[in-house]
Amino acid sequence: MPVMPGVIWKGDQSSKRRMERYDVFCIHTIVGYAPAHAAHFSVFADGDIYQSRDTLYTSAANLNGNHRIIASENEDHGARFGGTPRLPAWVPLTPEQVAANAEIYAWLHETHDIPLQMNPDSRPSSRGLGYHRQGIDGNFAGYRFQGRVSGGEVWTEAYGKVCPTDARIAQLPDILTATRNLLEPDMTPEQYKTLADAQTAKILEAVTNQGEKTRARQIKTASRIVATIKRNGKATQDDIAALEEALAE
């Protein structure tokens, strides 16, 4: 049973229609509170992930594309979004939601071979990271991102639905980048070892220039990150940024 490790499993809500293939990871916005059991995954504002459908089976979130699409619904109501009763179009995904969707995408890539690339449209041959509006008919002249193109699958019967809004569609490259950082080393193991050795020297240098409490914090934080880099033989850009911050004066 394909259930992603570490998620909150809500029990299979599907009709047991089998997926035919795995082409697209599609981002949605709920216009409400998570979870949304029509999709495979729901992502809360704080990054918690619920899974409501075994990825062996289809969701009910993408109409004519359900046979080949894994769907992720994302919360957009609550205190993190201003507590408004309806979603303002400018409210983006939280950083935690971006990171959570990257974790899902990385798992889908490894488990179902959905490619790490932007999905261009809803045509049956298109693959990668997509968004719901790509399969929606409507007049999107005033929007940054357009809807269904000629020959594309229809992903909802609702005309003019803007899901998941321009602000959230604009974050898809961030999700893709975060996913690649989870899966693909930014440097070779030799380069990471060189980085770790250099940062160890910086730790020793930094302790001579800071107060006692600051030195202790820097040593603890930076040493932990360096140990992780050495142990894994790799690190993400986030690891490097955290290390640089820990050593900053």
LINJO-V941515 format. One record per residue. N is the residue number from 1. SS is DSSP state (2 for helix, 1 for strand, 0 for the rest). PHI is phi in radians with two decimals (none if undefined). OMEGA is omega as a letter, one per 20 degrees, with the letter a starting at -180 (none if undefined). Layout:
# LINJO-V941515
n=N ss=SS phi=PHI omega=OMEGA
n=N ss=SS phi=PHI omega=OMEGA
This chain:
# LINJO-V941515
n=1 ss=0 phi=none omega=a
n=2 ss=0 phi=-1.30 omega=r
n=3 ss=0 phi=-2.08 omega=a
n=4 ss=0 phi=-1.20 omega=r
n=5 ss=0 phi=-1.05 omega=r
n=6 ss=0 phi=1.55 omega=r
n=7 ss=0 phi=-1.49 omega=r
n=8 ss=1 phi=-1.63 omega=a
n=9 ss=1 phi=-1.44 omega=a
n=10 ss=0 phi=-1.74 omega=a
n=11 ss=0 phi=1.53 omega=a
n=12 ss=0 phi=-1.19 omega=r
n=13 ss=0 phi=-1.76 omega=a
n=14 ss=0 phi=-1.49 omega=r
n=15 ss=0 phi=-1.56 omega=r
n=16 ss=0 phi=1.17 omega=r
n=17 ss=0 phi=-1.43 omega=a
n=18 ss=1 phi=-1.24 omega=r
n=19 ss=0 phi=-1.12 omega=r
n=20 ss=0 phi=-1.58 omega=r
n=21 ss=0 phi=-2.86 omega=a
n=22 ss=0 phi=-2.22 omega=a
n=23 ss=0 phi=-2.00 omega=a
n=24 ss=1 phi=-2.35 omega=r
n=25 ss=1 phi=-1.79 omega=a
n=26 ss=1 phi=-1.88 omega=a
n=27 ss=1 phi=-1.60 omega=r
n=28 ss=1 phi=-2.15 omega=r
n=29 ss=1 phi=-2.07 omega=a
n=30 ss=0 phi=-1.33 omega=a
n=31 ss=0 phi=1.03 omega=a
n=32 ss=0 phi=2.90 omega=a
n=33 ss=0 phi=-1.76 omega=r
n=34 ss=0 phi=-1.30 omega=j
n=35 ss=0 phi=-1.57 omega=r
n=36 ss=0 phi=-2.18 omega=a
n=37 ss=0 phi=-1.28 omega=r
n=38 ss=0 phi=-1.22 omega=a
n=39 ss=0 phi=-1.68 omega=r
n=40 ss=0 phi=-1.16 omega=a
n=41 ss=1 phi=-2.20 omega=r
n=42 ss=1 phi=-2.24 omega=a
n=43 ss=1 phi=-2.06 omega=r
n=44 ss=0 phi=-1.40 omega=a
n=45 ss=0 phi=-1.01 omega=a
n=46 ss=0 phi=-1.51 omega=r
n=47 ss=0 phi=1.65 omega=r
n=48 ss=0 phi=-1.10 omega=a
n=49 ss=1 phi=-2.03 omega=r
n=50 ss=1 phi=-1.83 omega=r
n=51 ss=1 phi=-2.03 omega=a
n=52 ss=0 phi=-1.94 omega=a
n=53 ss=0 phi=-2.45 omega=r
n=54 ss=0 phi=-1.02 omega=a
n=55 ss=0 phi=-1.27 omega=r
n=56 ss=0 phi=-1.22 omega=a
n=57 ss=1 phi=-2.03 omega=a
n=58 ss=0 phi=-1.32 omega=r
n=59 ss=0 phi=-1.61 omega=r
n=60 ss=0 phi=-2.08 omega=a
n=61 ss=0 phi=-1.80 omega=a
n=62 ss=0 phi=-2.27 omega=r
n=63 ss=2 phi=0.78 omega=a
n=64 ss=2 phi=-1.30 omega=r
n=65 ss=2 phi=-1.80 omega=a
n=66 ss=0 phi=-1.03 omega=a
n=67 ss=0 phi=-1.20 omega=a
n=68 ss=0 phi=-2.41 omega=a
n=69 ss=1 phi=-2.11 omega=r
n=70 ss=1 phi=-1.71 omega=a
n=71 ss=1 phi=-1.87 omega=r
n=72 ss=1 phi=-2.19 omega=r
n=73 ss=1 phi=-1.60 omega=a
n=74 ss=1 phi=-2.16 omega=a
n=75 ss=0 phi=-1.03 omega=r
n=76 ss=0 phi=-2.49 omega=r
n=77 ss=0 phi=-1.98 omega=r
n=78 ss=0 phi=2.04 omega=a
n=79 ss=2 phi=-1.05 omega=a
n=80 ss=2 phi=-1.17 omega=a
n=81 ss=2 phi=-2.04 omega=r
n=82 ss=0 phi=1.53 omega=r
n=83 ss=0 phi=1.22 omega=a
n=84 ss=0 phi=-1.32 omega=r
n=85 ss=0 phi=-1.23 omega=r
n=86 ss=0 phi=-2.24 omega=a
n=87 ss=0 phi=-1.35 omega=r
n=88 ss=0 phi=-1.17 omega=a
n=89 ss=0 phi=-1.09 omega=a
n=90 ss=0 phi=-1.58 omega=a
n=91 ss=0 phi=-1.31 omega=a
n=92 ss=0 phi=-1.46 omega=r
n=93 ss=0 phi=-1.10 omega=r
n=94 ss=0 phi=-1.22 omega=r
n=95 ss=2 phi=-0.97 omega=r
n=96 ss=2 phi=-1.16 omega=r
n=97 ss=2 phi=-1.21 omega=r
n=98 ss=2 phi=-1.03 omega=a
n=99 ss=2 phi=-1.12 omega=a
n=100 ss=2 phi=-1.15 omega=r
n=101 ss=2 phi=-1.14 omega=r
n=102 ss=2 phi=-1.13 omega=r
n=103 ss=2 phi=-1.11 omega=r
n=104 ss=2 phi=-1.09 omega=a
n=105 ss=2 phi=-1.08 omega=r
n=106 ss=2 phi=-1.07 omega=r
n=107 ss=2 phi=-1.15 omega=r
n=108 ss=2 phi=-1.11 omega=r
n=109 ss=2 phi=-1.11 omega=a
n=110 ss=2 phi=-1.30 omega=a
n=111 ss=2 phi=-1.57 omega=a
n=112 ss=2 phi=-2.14 omega=r
n=113 ss=0 phi=1.11 omega=r
n=114 ss=0 phi=-1.24 omega=a
n=115 ss=0 phi=-1.20 omega=r
n=116 ss=0 phi=-1.50 omega=a
n=117 ss=0 phi=-2.82 omega=r
n=118 ss=1 phi=-1.31 omega=r
n=119 ss=0 phi=-1.39 omega=a
n=120 ss=0 phi=-1.34 omega=a
n=121 ss=0 phi=-2.96 omega=a
n=122 ss=0 phi=-1.75 omega=r
n=123 ss=1 phi=-1.09 omega=a
n=124 ss=0 phi=-1.00 omega=a
n=125 ss=0 phi=-1.58 omega=a
n=126 ss=0 phi=-1.38 omega=a
n=127 ss=0 phi=-2.47 omega=r
n=128 ss=1 phi=2.16 omega=a
n=129 ss=1 phi=-1.57 omega=a
n=130 ss=1 phi=-2.19 omega=r
n=131 ss=1 phi=-2.48 omega=a
n=132 ss=2 phi=-1.00 omega=a
n=133 ss=2 phi=-1.04 omega=r
n=134 ss=2 phi=-1.06 omega=r
n=135 ss=2 phi=-1.97 omega=a
n=136 ss=0 phi=-2.03 omega=r
n=137 ss=0 phi=-1.42 omega=r
n=138 ss=0 phi=2.86 omega=r
n=139 ss=0 phi=-1.67 omega=a
n=140 ss=0 phi=-1.91 omega=a
n=141 ss=0 phi=-1.04 omega=a
n=142 ss=0 phi=-1.58 omega=a
n=143 ss=0 phi=-1.95 omega=r
n=144 ss=0 phi=-1.27 omega=a
n=145 ss=0 phi=-2.05 omega=a
n=146 ss=0 phi=-1.60 omega=a
n=147 ss=0 phi=-1.76 omega=a
n=148 ss=0 phi=-1.13 omega=r
n=149 ss=0 phi=-1.67 omega=r
n=150 ss=0 phi=-1.01 omega=a
n=151 ss=0 phi=1.53 omega=a
n=152 ss=1 phi=-1.45 omega=r
n=153 ss=0 phi=-1.18 omega=r
n=154 ss=0 phi=-1.56 omega=a
n=155 ss=0 phi=-1.82 omega=r
n=156 ss=0 phi=-2.88 omega=r
n=157 ss=0 phi=-1.54 omega=a
n=158 ss=0 phi=-1.41 omega=a
n=159 ss=0 phi=-1.26 omega=r
n=160 ss=0 phi=1.35 omega=r
n=161 ss=0 phi=-1.15 omega=a
n=162 ss=0 phi=-1.62 omega=a
n=163 ss=0 phi=-0.77 omega=j
n=164 ss=0 phi=-1.75 omega=a
n=165 ss=0 phi=1.42 omega=a
n=166 ss=2 phi=-1.02 omega=a
n=167 ss=2 phi=-1.05 omega=a
n=168 ss=2 phi=-1.44 omega=r
n=169 ss=2 phi=-1.06 omega=a
n=170 ss=0 phi=-1.10 omega=a
n=171 ss=0 phi=-1.59 omega=a
n=172 ss=2 phi=-1.04 omega=r
n=173 ss=2 phi=-1.04 omega=r
n=174 ss=2 phi=-1.15 omega=r
n=175 ss=2 phi=-1.12 omega=r
n=176 ss=2 phi=-1.10 omega=r
n=177 ss=2 phi=-1.08 omega=r
n=178 ss=2 phi=-1.11 omega=r
n=179 ss=2 phi=-1.15 omega=r
n=180 ss=2 phi=-1.09 omega=r
n=181 ss=2 phi=-1.13 omega=r
n=182 ss=2 phi=-1.27 omega=a
n=183 ss=2 phi=-1.84 omega=a
n=184 ss=0 phi=-2.05 omega=r
n=185 ss=0 phi=-1.02 omega=r
n=186 ss=0 phi=-1.40 omega=r
n=187 ss=0 phi=-2.52 omega=r
n=188 ss=0 phi=-1.26 omega=r
n=189 ss=2 phi=-0.99 omega=r
n=190 ss=2 phi=-1.14 omega=r
n=191 ss=2 phi=-1.17 omega=r
n=192 ss=2 phi=-1.15 omega=r
n=193 ss=2 phi=-1.11 omega=r
n=194 ss=2 phi=-1.07 omega=r
n=195 ss=2 phi=-1.07 omega=a
n=196 ss=2 phi=-1.07 omega=r
n=197 ss=2 phi=-1.11 omega=a
n=198 ss=2 phi=-1.15 omega=a
n=199 ss=2 phi=-1.25 omega=r
n=200 ss=2 phi=-1.07 omega=r
n=201 ss=2 phi=-1.10 omega=r
n=202 ss=2 phi=-1.15 omega=r
n=203 ss=2 phi=-1.06 omega=a
n=204 ss=2 phi=-1.11 omega=r
n=205 ss=2 phi=-1.22 omega=a
n=206 ss=2 phi=-1.15 omega=a
n=207 ss=0 phi=-1.18 omega=a
n=208 ss=0 phi=-1.49 omega=a
n=209 ss=0 phi=-2.00 omega=a
n=210 ss=0 phi=-2.17 omega=r
n=211 ss=0 phi=-1.18 omega=a
n=212 ss=2 phi=-1.06 omega=a
n=213 ss=2 phi=-1.16 omega=r
n=214 ss=2 phi=-1.13 omega=r
n=215 ss=2 phi=-1.04 omega=a
n=216 ss=2 phi=-1.09 omega=a
n=217 ss=2 phi=-1.16 omega=a
n=218 ss=2 phi=-1.08 omega=a
n=219 ss=2 phi=-1.07 omega=a
n=220 ss=2 phi=-1.10 omega=a
n=221 ss=2 phi=-1.19 omega=a
n=222 ss=2 phi=-1.16 omega=r
n=223 ss=2 phi=-1.12 omega=r
n=224 ss=2 phi=-1.10 omega=a
n=225 ss=2 phi=-1.17 omega=r
n=226 ss=2 phi=-1.07 omega=r
n=227 ss=2 phi=-1.07 omega=r
n=228 ss=2 phi=-1.13 omega=r
n=229 ss=2 phi=-1.08 omega=a
n=230 ss=2 phi=-1.17 omega=a
n=231 ss=2 phi=-1.20 omega=a
n=232 ss=2 phi=-1.51 omega=a
n=233 ss=0 phi=1.25 omega=r
n=234 ss=0 phi=-2.78 omega=r
n=235 ss=0 phi=-2.74 omega=r
n=236 ss=0 phi=-1.65 omega=r
n=237 ss=2 phi=-1.07 omega=r
n=238 ss=2 phi=-1.14 omega=r
n=239 ss=2 phi=-1.05 omega=a
n=240 ss=2 phi=-1.14 omega=r
n=241 ss=2 phi=-1.12 omega=r
n=242 ss=2 phi=-1.12 omega=r
n=243 ss=2 phi=-1.14 omega=r
n=244 ss=2 phi=-1.11 omega=r
n=245 ss=2 phi=-1.15 omega=a
n=246 ss=2 phi=-1.12 omega=a
n=247 ss=2 phi=-1.67 omega=a
n=248 ss=0 phi=-1.19 omega=r
n=249 ss=0 phi=-1.41 omega=none
